[in-house]
Amino acid sequence: MMGPGGHGHDRNGQIRLPIFVRARVAAVTARASDVPIDVVPIEVVGVGAAGLGTLDPDARRMVDEADVVVGGDRHLDMLGERPGVRLVPWPSPLLPGLRALLDEVSGRRVVVLASGDPHVSGIGSTLVRELGTDAVRVHPAVSSVALARARMGWAAEDSEVVTLVGRDVDRLRRDLAPRARLVVLTSGEDAPSRVAALLVDEGYAGSRVTVLGDLGSPAESRTDGVAASWDDRPAPRLHLVCVECSSGPATRAPSLVPGLPDTAFENDGQLTKRVVRAAALAHLAPRPGDVMWDLGAGAGSVGIEFARQHPRNEVHAVERDPARAGRVRRNARALGVPGLRVVEAWSADAVAALPRPDAVFVGGGATADLLDACWTALAPGGRLVVHGVTVETELVLHEARRRLGGSMSRIAVEELDVIGSLHGWRPARSIVQWSVEKAVLQEDSEFDT
């Protein structure tokens, strides 16, 4: 039954708010008092590849007592006929239809079936992000990652997990390094072939590739090979790829330390050079999960290196020139951060629509109005770094430093060059660098909370 505003009613005729609204009310109220709010949590149950027989008694009881069970077709098929129980497949596409689905089943005992550990590239993380921890309880099974490490004999501290689920395969480029051991979460039957092709492209043709399928089930399979000779045979629908990286003698893996060689970036000369870029990134101080703006991106070098510092970093590169914007995208893919977002616009026109940043770099075109907009948007504790080459921009930076503080440096770099049969120093154009950190005030912390 629907009530005013489209909300449902419970069996007593009371208005039943959508679950995501009730979850947020519960979270806010719990901070203000000890009075609990009646929120029926969604139970997310991890199921092993062998099926419902892998569930412990408590998890099996949750499934048996559910009013609604949500899951993919494979999981729902495990249940067979369930009189009185509503079996709901996930909407496609998932995220646009997720809120409507959860609202529709709110107030009932809902169980979500997921594979293995729902927090390993699974639906558990999505539900917690959408609804909050008060509205979701996760009951994991043994994850595919744990099973893969057991089959390979790899210790957790000696191997890395890279997820390509819902992501571009170029994301893998960031993590390639000699002797690296990678557990790669994939989707699609052609994923191992795409991974092998990328390894060859990056100079890791001799890497050992192992495809583990249907881990933990009677149909478990293992296929071993080498990237260079990997064929296009389809992989099992449920699989992951383990890679033991072996590089060729000419392979040069890009370091994660800021200051990649200038030759690592396709550019037309509009590039923040290596030494100056390293100095800028030192002041930008990337931290895991930071949001960063790269305004006047040029070749995208500063934003790309910021994104490479951690997989959760989110970078928005703004570049008005379409040719350069395309170059930024190519550079981002080549250096393993294809998720970097490129906005084709003037910086002043773009900033109002960007998410609140933890760090901002202005590589060109700085004006007083643009710097004010960046400073206003910057999160408490955020860092702003601006470069200037012209006297006019330098005057803008001096005025900004007078008002907001921070430090200012003039960076002059000279490169050894050939002068006839001898050598001499060739100076590059000096760069004025202003950097400032926004103070964290008590009221800022309380407001954010």
N, C-alpha and C positions, 0 to 999 in steps of 0.2 A: 504494500500500500504506500502511495506517495503522499508526502505532506507538503506544507508550504515551502516554496523555494526548491522543490524537487527532492527533499530529504525523505528517506523511508521512515516507517514506524515499526516499533517492535510489537510483540504480541499483546502488550498492555496498552497499546495506543500511544505510547510516548514517541516523540520525534527521535529518530536514530540518525545521528550525524554520520557523514562519510568517514570511513576508518582513518583516512589520513588526517582529517580534521581532529577526530577524537584523540589520535595518537599525539598530535602536537599539543592539544589542550592538556593531556596527561603529563607530557614532558615539562611544560611550563609550570603547571600547578604543583608537580612534585618538587620543583625547586623552591616554591613559595611556602609549602606546608607539607605535613606528613599524611595528609588525607589522600587515600588512593582513589583513582578514577577507574571506573569499570570499563576497561578496554579489553576486548577479546583478542588475544594475540594470534597472529598467524604462525602456525607450526611448520617450519621448513625442514623436511626429513630427507637426509641424504641416503640414496639407495646405491648399493654396489652393483657392478655389472651383472652379477649372478642373480639379481632380482630381489623380491621382497623377502626371500628366505634369509638374506643377510641382515635383516633388521633385528635389533634387540627387542625384548618384550615390551618395553615402554614405547618405543617408536612404533611397533606393530599395533599396540593398543590405540595410539593416536590416529593411525590410519583407519582402523576398524570403527572408531567412534566418531569419525568426521562427518559433518553434514555436507561438506563440499571438499572435493579433492581436485587440485589444479596441477597440471603438469603437461609435459610433452606427450605426443601420441605413444611413444615407446613405454613410458611409465604408466600411462593410463591403461594401456593394453594389459599390463601385468595384473590389473585389479579384476578383470572379468566383469561379470554382471554384479551390480551392487544395488539392489532394490532400496529405494529411499535415499540414496546418496547421489548427489549431483556431481558428475565428472565433467570438468571444464578444461578444454585445451587452451594453451596460451594463445592470445591474439597475435595476429601477424599483420603489420609489424608490431613488435612487442611493446615498446615504450609508449607510442601514441594511444594504444588501447588499454594500457595497464591500469591507469587510474579508474577508468570506467568499470573495468572488471572488478577491481577491489571494492569499489563503492557498492557494486551490485551484490556482493556476497558478504558485506560487512555485517557484524553482529551475529554471525553463524560460526560454527566450529570449522575452520578452514585449515586444511593441510595441503602444503605444496610439496610435491615430489621432485627431487633434483638428483643429479648424478654426484656420487662421492661426497666431497666436501663442498657444500653450496657456496662457500666463501672463496673457492679457488676458481676464478673466472666464471662464477655461477650466478644463479638467480638470487641467492641469499644476499649478496652484496648490493644488488639492485634494489631489493625490497627494503633493506635497512636504509639505504640512501634516500629512498622515496618516502618511507613511513616513519623512520626513526627507530631506535633500539627498543623502545617501549612496546612497539606494536608487532615485533617479529622475534621469534625464538628459533634458533638454528640448531639442528641435531645432526652433526656431520657423521658420515661414514668415512672409512679410510679413503684418502684422496688418491687420485690417479698419479699425482706427483710422488707421493710416498711409495706407492707400488712400483713406479718406474725406477726410483732410486734403489729400491730393494732389488729389482731385477738386474740393474746395471752394476750394483755394488758400489754406488757413489754415496759419499757422506753429504749431508745437507750443507755443511759449511764449505764443501769443496765444489759445489755446483750451483748454478743459477737457474731460476725459472723465468722464462720469457713467454708471455702470452701473445699469441697472434689471433686469438678469437675475437672476431669483429674488428680486426686491425689489419693494416697493410703489412705485407711480408717484409717490406723495407725496414720495418721497425727492428728486425733482427740484426741489421748492420751495426747498430750501436754496440751490441754486446759481443761481437766477434773479436777474439784475441787468441794468440797462440796458447795452446794448452787449455783453453777454456772448456768447461763441461756444461752443456746447456740442456735443460729439459724444456722443450718447446711445446706449448699448448697450441693446438691447431684446430682448424675446422675445414671440411671439404676433403673429398677423396684424393684430390690432386695436390694436397698440401705438402707431402714429402717431396714431390717432384719440384715444387716451387722453392722449397727450402734448399734442396740440392743445387738447383740452378743458381740461386743467390750465393751459395758458398763458393761455387766455381767462379762466379763473377768477381767475388771479393778476394780471390787468391787462396781459397781454402779447399781446393779440389781434392786434396788427400784426406779430408776429414772423414772420420767414421760416422756413419748415419745408421741409427737403429729405430725402426718403427715398431712400437708396441701397441697391439690392438686388443680391445675387449679385455682390459686388465682385470683380473680377479674373477673372470667367468670361465666356464668350461671351454669356451671357444677362444681363449687367450692365444695370441699369436705373436711371433717375433720375426722381423725381417732385418737382416744386417747387410750393409753394403758400404760403398765409398761414394762420396758426392760426385766425383768425376764420371763414374760409370753407372750412376743410378738410373734405372729405367723408369718408364711412365706407368708402371702397374698401379692400379688404384689401391688405396689403403682401406682398411676396414673403416666403417662409418665412425666408430668410436676408437680413436687412436691418439697418440702423441708421438713426438719425434725427439730422440736423444742424439745430441751431436757432441763428438769429441773433436774439437777444433785442431787442425793440423795445417799450418801455413807453409806456403812455398818460400824459397829463399828470397824472392823479390817482394814479398808481401810486407807492407808497412801499415800496421793497424793504427788508425788515428787514436791518439791519446785522449782521455777524458779531462786531462789538465788543460785549463783555458790557455789559448794561444796556439791554435792549429796553424800550420804553414799557410801562407796566403794562397798557395797553389791548390789547397784543398777546396777552394771555392771558385766556381765559375763566376767570372765577373767582367765588367766592362771598364774597370778602373775605379768604379764607385764602391770602394771596399775599405772598411776600417782595418788598417794594417795590423800585423801580428802583435807587435810590442804594445801599441796603443790599445788594441782590443783586449789584451791580457790585463792591462791596467784598468780598463773599464769594467771588466768582469770581476776583478778583485773588489771594486767598490760596489758593484751590483750585488755581490755576495749571494749567489744562488743557494736556496735551501729546498729540501724536498717538498713538493707540492706548491711551490710559489707560482703566482701568476705574473707574467712579465709582458710589458709593451715594448716593442722595438719600433720606434717612430722614425720614418725616413730610412727604411731598412736597407736600401741599396742592394747588396748581394745577400743580406740576411745573416751575415757572419756572427754578429753579437747575439742575436736572438737564437740562432741555431746552437751556438756553444752553450748558451744558458739552458736550452731545452735538453741538451745532452748530459747535463749534470745529474739529472734524475728522471726516471720514466714518468713520474707524476707531475713534472713541471709543465705548465701551460703557457705557451708563448703566442702572442698576437703580433704579427709583423705587418706594419702599415707602410705601403709603398704606392705612390700615385702612378708611377710609370708602368704600363702593362708589361713591357718587355722585361723590366727588372723584377716585377712581381713573379712572372713565370720563372725567372732565374732563381729567385728565392725558393720557390717550390721544388725545383730540381735539386738545388743544393741541400734542402732539408731531407729529401728522399735519399740522396746519395750518402748522407751522413747519419742516417738511421733515426730521424725524427720526422716522419711523414705526417704526424699529427699536428705539426706547427701550422697555425692558421694564418693565411695571408689575406689582408684586406686591401683592396685596390681603392685608395682614396687619399685625399690630402689629410695630413695628420690632424689638423684642427677640426676637420669635419667628422673624423672617425672616432675620436676619443669618447664622446658622449655615449656611444653605443657599446663600448668595450667593458668587460667585467673589471671590478675593482682590482688594481694591481698591487703587488708587493714590491715590484721593481719596475722602473721606467728608464729606458735609454733613448735619448734624442740624439741621433747621429748627424742630423742636418736640418736646416730650416727652423731653428729655434727662434721663437718670438716671445715677448713678454706674456701675451695672452695664452699661448700654448703652454708655457711653463706654469702659469697660474692654474690652468685647467688640469695639468698633470699633478700639481701639488695638492689641489683640492681632492682629486680622485685617489691619491696614494693612501694606502692603508697605514695605520699607525705602525711604526717600526719599519716602514718601507723605505727604499733607497731610490734616489733620482740621480742619474748621471747624464750630463749634457756635454757634447763636444762642439767647439766652435773653431772656425778657421779665419773668418773675416774679423776686422776691427769692429764692425757694427754688431756682430753676434757677441763678441767679447764684452762690449759695453752692456749688452742685455744681461750677460752672465754676472758681471760685476754688480749690477743693480739687484739681481736676484740673490746673490750672496749677501749683499748688505741687508736685505729684508729677512732672509730665511736662514742665513748662516751656511755652514758647510765649509769645504776646503776647495781651493783652486790651485791647479798646477798647469804649467806650460811644458808640454812634452815635445822635445826635439830629438829626432832620431837621425843618425847618419849611417849610411851603408858604405862598406868598402867597395870601390869601383875601380875600373881600369882607366888609366890615363896614359894613352900611348903604350909604351912598354913598361910603365910603372903603375903604381896604385895610389889612390887618394880617396878621401872621404866625400861622399855625395849626400848633402843634407836633404831631407824631406821637409815638406811644409810643416811648420810647428802647429801643434794642436793645443788649444786651451781646454782643459777639462775641469768642470765644476761638478762636485758630488756633494750630496747632502742626505741625511737620514731624518725621517720624520719622527718626532718624539712620540713615545707611548705614554699617554696621560691616563690617569686613573679613570676619568670619565669615558675615555675611549674604550678601555677594557670592559667597563660595565655596560656600555652601550652595545658593544659587539656581542657580549654574552646574552 
